[in-house]
Amino acid sequence: MKCGVVVFPGSNCDQDSIYVLEKGLKQGVVKLWHKGHVLQSTDFIILPGGFSSILKTIYA
């Protein structure tokens, strides 16, 4: 199975997701840039959560 993990600024979970998929579940993983349009024939896609510097600005 080929998994895609969306990577974007402000995310803090993309590398954790990649690690678990590769090492724990032994699955192929590709990084998908958030502005990209090519899904690289992935079977499923993970959109990891995280904190953004924008939130720090809003709540400062």
Secondary structure, DSSP 4 states (H G I P E B T S, - for coil): -EEEEEE-TT-SSHHHHHHIIIIIS--EEEEEETT----TT-SEEE------HHHHHHT-
